[in-house]
Amino acid sequence: MQLNRRSFLKSTAGVSALGAFGGCTCLCKGCGKIRLAAVGVMGKGYSDWLPMLKSGLVEIVAFCDADANQLKRAQETFNNQRAKGKIAFDFDLSKIPFYTDYRKMLDDQSKLHIQAMTVSTPDHMHAAIAIRAMKMGIHVYVQKPLVRTLWESKYFGDTAKEYGVITQLGNQGSGGDGFRRNVEILQSGILGDVKEVHVWTNRPIWPQGLKAMRAATTRDIVPVPAGLDWNAWLGVAAGRPYRKPYDKGTPEAKFNTGIFHAFNWRGYFDFGAGAFGDMACHTMNLPFRGLELGVVKDAECTQIEEANAVAFPTKSTVKLTYAARESKVRPGVKLPEVTLYWYDGDQQKDGDKKLADLMPAVVAMDQYKGKVPRTGCLVVGSKGILCSCADYGQDAFIALNGEKVAKNTKEHEACKVIPVTLPRCQGAAAGGMDKSAGAASLSADGHYIEFLTAINGTSPCFAETHSRCYADVEYSIPLMEGILVGTVAQQVPGKLKWCSKRQKFDSDAANALIQPVIRHGFEF
């Protein structure tokens, strides 16, 4: 399949280049339901494959999860939602071929004929699974943070372009009407010159810092639970034993008792990308898009708590510098260098004043009662500010110079005259939030459906991504590069200069973190 697909692309006068740089080609138009495989069955996996199944555009031909127990849990969740009237059809997961090792699933491609795949695994396996699939001509929807290292980011982008496949980063808020409207407002230049951005989150909500380090290195070694393919779960990561889970009822076990599997892996350098990787694809999304950010020049971790060699810190502040650039939306307009500050560790929990002082017109709003919300982004321009206190950018507030209280961008007179320029997702409720399926799921599931209609060639093209997907590689790779430079800064002290063209830092210690460990047998 890999060689046939590659030969096909190279024999069709540059189809792969067209798909990447402006052709918006599709290779499945008119071929019926898309044959979908889902890697990751529960958690984000469930909320990724279910909306695609509900759309009627796919048939699921394979499930894969290193933990076979998740299949039963997914069926129970499905049955419960159906009983409550949230799903209108039956579905028996046990009738779908199931694998605990994605490599075996892809080895069965001649039987499965997979056309598209969801990749909803721990971060360290995103690139390994998606890149191998893309090389087989499979379109991929990959959960944020897309990849875990800078080397993987470039490799991912290069592979997607070479093989002409469609990709979508799983930052679901990108599909919302409200988010796209706020991007249009920022891109209009209404704030004047923007040189400063602040983004903050209440994450981590899982163990990080010294407690996580001690748990990963000192807790007793115990047998691997029945049904868990530990080798497949570790994947590319260096081998290690299974550790005794956290005790139930402790703060560390709030969401899951496992030291790594099935949730707490996020806090570890070997498996996750910390709070930055978890949330910046959402909370940085609006300023990154709206300000047309691209090349990151340098990064410095200016504040850190509980730094160690195994897990991300409990709190940190990272300063990123983005280069000046030409606007693609407003030709001839030069956009200035931007300093972006990232804060994690729930620094607003105790009412940190430095952000409140930057946006008095926002905290003066009735709903905030003088306090900065615990998650959000603030864009500071020469003519005013714009703030979104919603993780997915679907709501934002603006105050132009001289205005003492901010207004929702939907209500501000200066915003109403800004033209609509971006295509919207198909589906009447694409901008709404479906609380029943988790805050990160969108009703009408526009972001997911956009991935499928892109494959079918039935959705509009985006000038910014030269693709039918709003979060395809021309957008997701530059976004990820800045985030991943930031995660390196959380591990290496001092100001780090980054050369995107050469894919190198000015620091040997930082350069050592560019490429991941890839265990024998999991090469991609």
PyMOL commands that set and color helices and strands:
alter all, ss='L'
color gray80, all
select helices_A, chain A and resi 2-10+15-21+44-54+69-83+93-95+102-107+109-112+123-134+150-163+172-175+177-187+209-218+230-234+251-253+264-267+274-283+285-290+353-356+360-363+413-416+435-437+443-456+473-489+508-511
alter helices_A, ss='H'
color red, helices_A
select strands_A, chain A and resi 34-39+58-64+98-99+116-119+139-143+167-170+194-200+296-305+315-322+325-326+334-335+338-344+376-381+384-388+397-400+407-408+496-499+504-505
alter strands_A, ss='S'
color yellow, strands_A
deselect
rebuild
show_as cartoon
